[in-house]
Amino acid sequence: MYRHTRYLMMYGIIGLLPAAQPFQAGTAWAQDGHGSVVAWGAKVIGVDLSSDLVAISAGERHGLALRSDGSIVAWGSNWNGACNLPEPNTGFIAVAGGYAHSLGLKANGSIVGWGGCGYGECDVPAPNTDFVAVAAGFSHNLGLKGDGSIVAWGDNVYGQIQVPKPNTDFEAVAAGYYHSLGLKSDGSIVAWGLNTSGQTDVPDPNTGFVALAGGAEHSLGLKADGSVVAWGRNDWGQTDVPEPNTGFVAVAGGGSDYRGFQGGHSLGLKADGSIVGWGRNQYAQCDVPALNTDFVAVSAGEDYSLGLRADGSAVAWGSNQFGQHNGPTPNADLIQVAQSNDNAYPSMMHGVCLKADGSIVVTSGDIPEPNTGFVVVAEGAGHSLALRTDGSIEAWGSCYGGACDIPEPNTDFVAMAGGYGHSLGLKGDGSIVAWGCDMWDDGQCDVPAPNTDFVALAAGWDHSIGLKADGSIVAWGSNYHGQTDVPEPNTGFVAVAGSPWHSLGLKADGSIVAWGRNDYGQSDVPEPNTDFVALAAGAAHSLGLKSDGTIVAWGANGSGQLDVPEPNTGYVAISAGWGVSLAVRGYPRGDMDGDLDVDLDDLAAFAACLTGPGGTEPPPGCTPDQFDRADIDNDDDADLADFEQFQRVFFGQGE
């Protein structure tokens, strides 16, 4: 007990605690309204980036980080497997991210590649030994050998893997989209590959460089005096280094030149630990978050940025369309998630989350204003739906077929669902209203009579599902795959879910019934088919949430959407999309570090987040996620009222 008291005294809050209470720190407490989102499959979010990181790399739309134990974590777009880490995930000393592939350098000097490797990006040339550094471009790679030579492989359409001679005396490498850079021991830079914007024309004097970076069609060099030189494409000001151009210790270049889209941004890390960004800023990729201090490394992706802090945590900003932020920011206080079931990239990555305070967060795009008073969210194929406490529905996004044209009166709704080009709303009187269907009409908007006594609903691409108060299911619309043929006995159902081509129903006895398309086994519910409390349907896979907080997944697994992240426990809500699975993992009040207990580590983190009444911004040393977790009473600050609730859990008095 002395050790615990010493910690309380250290953080200046011993006088606030009750005099004699049983100590039960470390106990996990279930709690409604406090959860973080986790995603796996074609999109990966919710990995732990809070500590123990020693290196980072921003791929085009995914992120990589190296842990101190030599393992790698990955998040963001995983459509091509760039986040599917190789086994054994040990012994790595460096990472690099390309467009849809990833690289890891091992301590033994070998390189491992994984992900989308259509140009041979993952085929490291033999001998795969003696590498000391690695870099990844759009579809090509560079490896620096211990003898100072460079090995390049992958796409060579612009000569980006043809290292100029003499191939000796290199000390560092960097890759742009279709060009390559090498730093010589004499402080000069050699550049080759695509040169449409002068990105390989190193300015004079080509001397005194100590580091380098490649952007989409621009390049950066850091001089020994702390100044940055930038050259190449400058349509967004990505080569206009801000003044004062002094005190820099690292540089990074981002942007895209994919399929004709062009743009770039640049980052510079200062000796004081701050980051400066310039260039294209459409997604705020140059706007470093508050507390712009204590950074030790930077990296730039297509339209987002990464920073590594001295405490081993990673921070992301800019676009979050593909999960580049590792989830909503902050990833806390979430109670529901919904994922798009679109097959079009990138809208298939879109998701919406509901917070305990009634606000919503999205992975990309706009949020309806005022962002308050929401009670449930849903996703269609490219459009989003949110229900307000007043019974009205908000709809936005890619509103194919009139899916966002909510009929009047927009009142008295209690639930809604989205399909591909149509939407459904359940009224308080038990009737269903359907709208859209302007793109194609397979009868999915023709609610069968009698349109009464409905208590729940779901939508596939072109079929609709309604659950009646008597436990029976009514399904209508397209039946090409049998998705509206509800199996007998059609009784005892308590919940429904719809995918593009198959349907699910949850029985009161905890079993799931599935019907419709089954080419990937998405309708074959695994045994034991018991104890389910929730269900979700993706394009070709299905999810079931058990009463013990575990998730069961079945069907297609081409993107890893069945590989539920460990620990498979503590989940409280699920959703599924096109190759993507999502869940909310609950955590106890006061669990600041997300390890599902409340102990001295959480106390230290909570103390760092205390602001007092009205302090709505995280203080130094407190991340946005931690600040949201410290705001237990959801009033936007972390004050003594929150601490009173924290201590109840810490001492085993409440949840």
N, C-alpha and C positions, 0 to 999 in steps of 0.2 A: 504493500500500500504506500510505503514511503516513496517509491519510484513514481507512482502516479501523482502523488501530492506535489512532488518536485516539479513535474511537468506543468501542473496547474499553476504553481507559483511562478514558473518561468514565463507563462503567458499572461500573468497579471489578472487572473480571474478566479483565484482560489476563494476570495471573499464572497463570490456570487453563488457558490455551491452550497447545498444543504449540509448540515453538520455531520450527520452520520447516516450514510446510505450504503447498501450492499453494492459492491463493485462488480459489474457484469459487462465490462467493455469487451468487444469482440463478438457479441451476440448479434445475429442477423434478425432484423425486424421487417416483416412485410408491411407495405404501405401503399395505399392508393395515391395516384397523382405524382409519383416520383419515379421516373424511369428514363432510361436513355435508349436511343435507337441503335440497332445493330442490323447490318445488311450483308448478305453474301450472295454469291453467284456473279451475274454480270456487273454488279456494283457492290463494292465492299466499303462499308463504313462501320464506325464504332470500335476500331482497334485502339489500344491504349497508347497514346502519344504524350502522356503526362510526365514521363520521367525516363531516365536510363538510356536516352538516345545519344549517339555520338556522331552520327553523320546523316545527311538527308540528300535526296535527289528528287527533283520534280520531273516526271515524265510528261508526255503531252497532256494526258488527262488522268494520270494516276500518280501517286506519291510513293516513295520508298524511304525507309529509315533503317539505320543500322543500330542495333542495341550493343551495349557494352559487353555482352556475353557472346558476341559474334553471330547472333541471329538477326534475321531481317523481318520487318513488318511492312505490309503494303496495303494501300487503300485507293479508292477511286474507281475509275472505269476498269472493268475486268472482262469486257466482252471478248477479248482475245487471249485471256489467261495471264495478263501481265501481273496480276496479284496472286496467282497460284504458285506459292513459294515452293522451291524444290526441296526434296529431302535428301540427305539430312540438312536441316536448316541450322547449320553450325559452322564455325570457322571462317566467317566472312570478315573482311576488313574494309571493304568499300562497296558502294552501290551506284548504279547509273540507270536512269529511265529514258527510254525512247518513245516513239509514238505509241506502239502497242506491245512493246517487249521490254524486258528488264534484264539487267546484268548484275552479277555479284562476283566480286574478286575475293578469292580465298587466301588465307594466310600462307598456304603452300604455293602460291603463285599461279594457280589455275583460275580460269574464269568460267562461270556457269551462266547460261542464258536461258530464258523461258518467256512464254507468251506468244504473240503473233510473229512468226518468223518466216514469212513468205519469201523474203529475199536472202535467206540464209543467215539472218542476224544471230541465231542461236548456235550456229555451227562454227565454233572457235577453231581457227586453223591449228594444226599440229606443228610443232609440239606445244601443247597447252600448259606451259610451265614458265616460270621466271617472270610473270607479269607483276608490275608494281603499281599500275594505275589503269583506269578504264574510263571510257566516255561513250555515250550513245547519242546518235543523231536520230533523224526520222526513221530511217531503215538501214543505217550502217553503224558500225562500231569501230572504236580505236582502242588498242591495248598498248601500253607502254611497257617495254621489257627492261629488265635490270641493266642491260648493257647500253641503254639509251636509244634503242631502235624502236620503231613503231610498227605494229601489225594492224592492218585494217581489213575488215571483211563486211559482207552484206551487199546492199545495193550500190552499184557503181555507174549508174546512168550518167552522172555528171563528173565522173572521175574522182569522186570523193574518197575512194579507198586506194588511190594511186599515190602513195607517199613519195614526195620528191626526193631525189638524191642530192647530197649524201644523207642516207637514213641513219644518222648517228648523232650523238650528243643531245638528244631530247631529254627534257626534265619534266614536262607536263604535256597533257593533251586535252583538247576540247572539241566538241562536235556541234555544228549548227544543224540546220535542217538538212541541207544537201552539201554542206562544205565542212572542211576539217581544219584544225589548227594544232600546231605543235610549238612548244616553247623550247628554245635551245639553251644550252648552258651558258652561252655568251650574252643572254638577255634579249635575243632577237626572236621574232615570231615568224614561222613559216605557215602559209595558208594555201589550201588547194580545194578544188571542187567547183561547184556552181558559183559563178561570179557575176550574175546579172545585175547586181546592185553594188558591185565593188566590195563585197564582203571578204574577198581574199586579197585585196590590195592594201597591205599593211602600210600605214602612213610613215613617212620619215620624220624624225630619225627612228629607225627600227632598232632601238637599243634600250637597255635599262628596264625591260619588262621582267616581272616576277610572277605573274599569273595571267590567265586568259580565260575567255568564255565565248561561246557561240550562241547567237540568237537565230531567229528564223532566217533572215537575210542580212544580218549585221553581226559584227564582231566587237569584242571588248578586250582591252589589254590594260593590266594594272602595272604602273611604273613603281620602281623602288622608292620614289619620293612620295608615294601615296596618291598620285594623280591617276585618273582614268583616261584612256584614249579609246574612242569608239569610232567605227567606220562601217560603211555599207548603207543599206536602205535606211532612210530617215523620214519617211512619210508621216510617222507619228511622233517624231522627235526622239526616237530611241537612241540616237547617237549624240544628242545634245546634253552632255553631262552637266548637271546643275552646279552652280557655284555655291559655296567655294569648293573647287575641285581639288580638295586636299584631304588627307587623313583616311583614305580608303585602304582597306586591308583585304578585300575580296570582292569579286564581281560575278554577276550571273546574267545570262541573256535568255529571253523567252520569245514567244510568238508562234506564228503558224504561217506556212506557205502551202498548206494542203488544199489540193483541188482548186487552186486559183485564189483562195482567200489569203490575204497577206496582211501582216501586222506584227508588231514586235514591241517588247518592253524590256527595260534593263533595270538591274538592281545593283547597288553598291553597299557594302558593309563598311561602316566607319570603325575606327579604332576605339571609339567610345561605346561601341555596342549598338549603335543605332543603324537603321537601314534607310537608304534613300532610293526611291523608285522614280523612273521617268519613262516616257514613251506612251504607247497605247494604254488607255486607262478606262476602256469601256465598261469593264467589270470591276473597277476599283483595284486592279492588280498592282497598281503603284501606290495605293493608299495604305501604308503600313498601319496596323491596328494600334490603338493607344497602348501606353507602356512600351514605347519604341526604345527599349533599352535591353542590355544584357544579351544581345544576339551574338552568336559566335560563328554562324554559317548561314548562307543564303542559297536559294536555288529557284529557278523560274521555269514554269511550264507554258502551255499554250496561252492561257489567259488567267493564270493564277500564280501565286508566289508562295514560297515556303521559307520560314526562318527557324533556325535552331537556337534555343536559348542556352545559357550557361548552366541552367539547372537540369538540362537534359530533356526538356519538353520541346515540342514542335508546334508552330503556329502557322496557319494557312489563311490566305485572304485572296480576294478576287472571285472568279467564277466558281460556283459550286454545283454546276449543272450535272456533273458526273460523280459527285461525292468527293471532290478534291479537298474539301474541308474536313473530311472524315466524319461527316454528319452535320446536322444543324449546329449553329454556334449561338448560344451554348447548347451542348447535347445533354440536356437535363430537364427535369420536370415535364416529361412527355407522357401522355396517356394513350395516344392512338396514332397509328401510321396508316397511310394508304399509298399504294404503288401503282403507277400506270401500267396498263396491260396493252400498250401500243407496241407494234413491231417495227416502227420507224425509229431510226437512230437520229437524234438523241432523245426524242420525247419518251422513249421507253425507259429512260433513266429518271424521269420526273417522279417526284414523290411529295406528299404533303403530310405534315405532322401537327397534331393538336396538343397544346400545352395545358397544364392544369389550370392556368389562369384564364382560359378561354381564348387565347390568341393562337394563331397558326404560324408555322414556319414552312417554307418550301425550299427545295433544292435549287430552283432557278425560277426566274420570272417574277411577276407582280403578285402582290397580296391584296385582297380587297380591303378597303378602308371603310369604317374604322376596324382595325384588327383587334376586335374584342367581342366577347359575347358569343363565341362559337361553342357548339356542344358536340359536334361530330363532323368528320371529314370523309370524303370518298374520292376515288379517282376513276376516270374513264380511260379511253384510249386517246390520250392527248389533252384531255380537259379535266379540270378539278371542280369539286363541289364541296360546299361547306354550309352547314345548317346553323342558323343563329337561334338564340334563346327565344326570340319573338316568333319563331316558326317560319321565317323566310329563308330562302336558299340563295347563296351566291354561287355563280358559275363563271369560270374563266379558263383561258388557255386556247388550245387549238380546237375550236368548236365545230368540228366537222358535222355537217348535216343538220345544223341548228341545235346541237346538243346543249348550248348555253342559253337558248331562247326560252326561259322559264315562263309558262303560261300564267296569266293573271286569273284569280288573285294569288299572289305569291305570299300566302299566309297559311298557317295551321299545318305546316309540314312537320313530321316527327322523324323522318328518315329519308334517305335518298341513295341512289346507286347510279353509276355511269357505265355505259357501254361504248361501242364504237359508232359515234354519230347519233346516239340517243341517250336520254337520261330518264330516270324514274324518280318520282317523289311519292312518299306515303303520307297521306293526310291523317289528321287526328280522328276522323270518322271512319278509318279503316279502308278508305278507297285509295287507289293508285292513279296518279297522273303521269302520263308518258309524253315526252316531246322529243323533237329531232326527227330522225328517220328520213331526212330530206336527201341523204346520200344514196341510200338504198332502203327499200321497205320490204322486209320479210315478215311483216306482221308483228314485229317486236314492240310496236307502240299500241297495238290493239289489245287492250286489257280485256280478258274474257269476262262475260257476265256470269254470275252477279259480282260486280266490282264492290264488294263489301267484305268486312271481317278480316282484312289483311293486317298482319302484325309485323311483318318484315319483308324485305325484298332484296334482289340481287340482279345483276345484269351481266350477260356475256357480250360478245361482239354484236351479234344480231339475234339474240334471244333474251327473254326476260323471265324472272322467277319471282313468285310471290308466295309467302307463307301465310296460311290462314290460322285463325285463332283456334281452330279445332285440331291443329297439328298436321294438316294436309298441305301439300305443295301444289301450286298451279304454275305451269310453265308454258310459254308461248313464244312464237317467232320461228326462226330458222330451226329445222330439225334434221339437217343433213347428216349429223353424226349421232342422232338420237339424244341430243342434249335436252330435249323437252319431254322425253318419255320417262316420267318419274316411275321408278320401280315400285312394285307392290311388296308389302302393304304400305300404302301411302298414308301412314298415320304416325303419330308420335314424334314428329319433327319439331325442333325448337330453334333452328337457325339454318340459313342457306348461304351458298356462295356460288358465283358464276365465273367461269373463265371464257375465253373466246369460243371454245367448242366442247367443254364438258361442265358438269354441274355437280354440286355437293350439297348434301343435307345432313345435319347433325340431329341425332335422335335424343330423346330425353334420357335414354339409358346410357348415354355417353359413347355410342357407336356412330360411325360415319358411313353414309351411303353415297356412292359415286356412280355417275352414269354419263354416257356420251362418248366422245372420242377417247381412245385408250391405246394409241399406237406406242406410247412410251410407258405404259403402265400407270398413267396418272389417275385412272379410275379403280386401280387395284389397291384398296386400303390394306396396309400391312397388319398382321396380327401381332399382339392382341388388339383387336378393334374395340377397345374399352377406355373409359375414363377421359374421353375427349370433352373439352369445354368450349372450344372455338375452332374455326376452320377457315381456310383461305385457298383460292384457286388461282394459279398462274396459267400461262399459256399452255404448257404441257407438263406441269407438275402441281402437286397439291401439298398443303401443310395442315397439320392438326396439332393443336395445343392441348396437352394433357393437364389434368387437375394438379399434378405435382410440379408444374412449371416447366416441363420438358417439351420439346418440339419433335414431332415425327414428320419426315418429308419423304415423298415418293413421286416417281415419274421420271421425266427427262432430267439429266444432270450434266448437260454439255458445258455449262458455265459454272458448275459447282454449286448450283442452287439448292441441292439436297444436303450439302455438307454444313450442318448446323454448327456454328462456332462453339467451342468449349469455353467455359463449362456450360453444358446444355442443362441449365437450371435457372430458375428465377424469372422466366419469361412470363409476361402478362398480356401480351397482345401480338397478333401476327397479321401479315399481309403478303401478297405475292403478285408478281408481275411477269413480264416477258423475260424469263431467264434470271429473275431476281427474287430473292426472299428477304423480307424485313420482319423485325420483331422489336417490341419494347421489352427491355429487361428491367424489371423493378429493382429498386435498391432502397435500403432503409433510410429513414431520416437521419441526417448526419453522416452518411457514408460519403465522405468527400473524395476518396480515391477510387471508388467503384469496385472495391474488392468484396462487397456484400457483407461487411461488418462495420462496427463503429468502435474504433480503438484509439490508441494514443496518436497514431499517425493522422487520423481524422481530426483529432483535437488540435494538433499543430496546424493543419491546413485551415481549420475553421477559424482559429485565432488570427491567422494571416488575412482572413477575408472580412473581419469585423470592421464596419464602417461607422456605426451609429445610425440613428434615425435619419432617413432622407438621403443617405449616401448610396447613390444608384450606380456608381462605377466601381469596378474591382480595384482595390488598392494594389500597390506594387507587391509582387510575390503571390498574387491570387489570380488564377486563370478565370476566364469567363465561365467555364463549366463549373469550377469550384464555387464561384460567386453565386451562381444559380442554385447550386446545391445548398449553400449556406443560407440562402433566402428561403427558409423552411415554411414561413407563413405567406409566401408569395406576395409581399408588398414592395418588392423591388429594392430592398436594402438588406443588410446583414447586421442586425442590431441585437440588443439584449433580449428582445422578445424571441428572436430566433435561437439565441443561445439557451434560453430557458427550455425550449423544446429539445435542443441538442442534448442538454445535460440529462433530460429525462431518459433518453435512449441510452446515453453513455452509462448511466447508473441503473439501467434496467427497469425504469419506471413507466415506460410507455413506448408507443411505436413512432 
